[in-house]
Amino acid sequence: MPTSYPSDSRLARELSSAIAASERRIIHRALREHHGDIGATALYLGIHRRTLELRMRDHSLRDDAAAWRTEAGTPGPRSAKSA
């Protein structure tokens, strides 16, 4: 007989936290490898650009991406439009 667990169980919280931490590490590493280029990173990860942007917001990675673009001399989206 299957046992059901409440969604707020300790195990569920631990799993959710572990998944979030892994996702953040993977996105962080991919952004760094692609010098903060969100389009290239999304393509590399096999996800839509908007999905990556939302995940970056969730994991507070926007500033990191901007810093890597600056270091690489790559303009951000607003800079490219105004040029």
C-alpha distance (Angstrom), angle and dihedral (degrees) to the residues before:
residue distance angle dihedral
M1 . . .
P2 3.84 . .
T3 3.74 117.9 .
S4 3.77 119.0 -140.4
Y5 3.76 122.4 -148.9
P6 3.78 126.6 -156.8
S7 3.79 113.2 -106.6
D8 3.80 90.2 -121.6
S9 3.79 93.7 59.1
R10 3.79 118.7 130.6
L11 3.80 90.9 -113.3
A12 3.81 92.6 53.1
R13 3.81 90.9 50.2
E14 3.80 91.4 48.9
L15 3.80 91.4 50.0
S16 3.79 92.5 47.8
S17 3.79 91.0 49.3
A18 3.81 92.7 48.4
I19 3.81 92.2 49.7
A20 3.81 92.0 49.0
A21 3.81 91.9 48.8
S22 3.81 91.8 49.6
E23 3.80 92.1 47.6
R24 3.81 91.1 50.1
R25 3.83 92.4 49.9
I26 3.80 92.8 49.1
I27 3.81 94.3 47.5
H28 3.82 91.7 44.5
R29 3.80 92.2 51.9
A30 3.82 93.7 45.2
L31 3.82 92.3 48.8
R32 3.80 90.6 50.1
E33 3.82 92.1 48.7
H34 3.81 90.0 51.1
H35 3.83 94.0 44.8
G36 3.81 93.1 -115.0
D37 3.81 93.4 -55.7
I38 3.80 101.1 150.2
G39 3.81 95.4 -167.0
A40 3.80 93.8 50.9
T41 3.81 91.3 44.0
A42 3.81 92.7 50.9
L43 3.80 90.5 49.3
Y44 3.82 90.8 48.8
L45 3.82 91.8 49.6
G46 3.80 92.4 45.0
I47 3.80 94.8 -123.0
H48 3.78 133.8 116.8
R49 3.79 116.1 -91.1
R50 3.83 91.9 -120.0
T51 3.82 90.5 52.9
L52 3.80 89.5 53.3
E53 3.81 91.4 48.1
L54 3.81 90.3 52.7
R55 3.80 91.9 47.8
M56 3.81 89.9 48.4
R57 3.80 88.8 53.5
D58 3.81 91.6 47.6
H59 3.81 91.6 50.8
S60 3.84 96.6 38.3
L61 3.81 93.6 -118.5
R62 3.82 100.3 134.7
D63 3.80 94.7 96.3
D64 3.81 91.7 48.9
A65 3.81 91.3 53.7
A66 3.81 91.5 48.8
A67 3.81 91.0 50.2
W68 3.82 92.5 51.0
R69 3.81 90.8 48.9
T70 3.81 89.4 51.9
E71 3.81 92.3 48.2
A72 3.80 90.7 49.4
G73 3.81 91.9 46.2
T74 3.80 90.4 -120.0
P75 3.80 114.5 144.4
G76 3.76 118.3 -125.6
P77 3.80 122.6 -123.3
R78 3.81 94.4 -88.9
S79 3.80 93.4 46.5
A80 3.80 92.3 51.5
K81 3.80 92.2 52.8
S82 3.79 94.6 50.1
A83 3.80 94.3 48.0
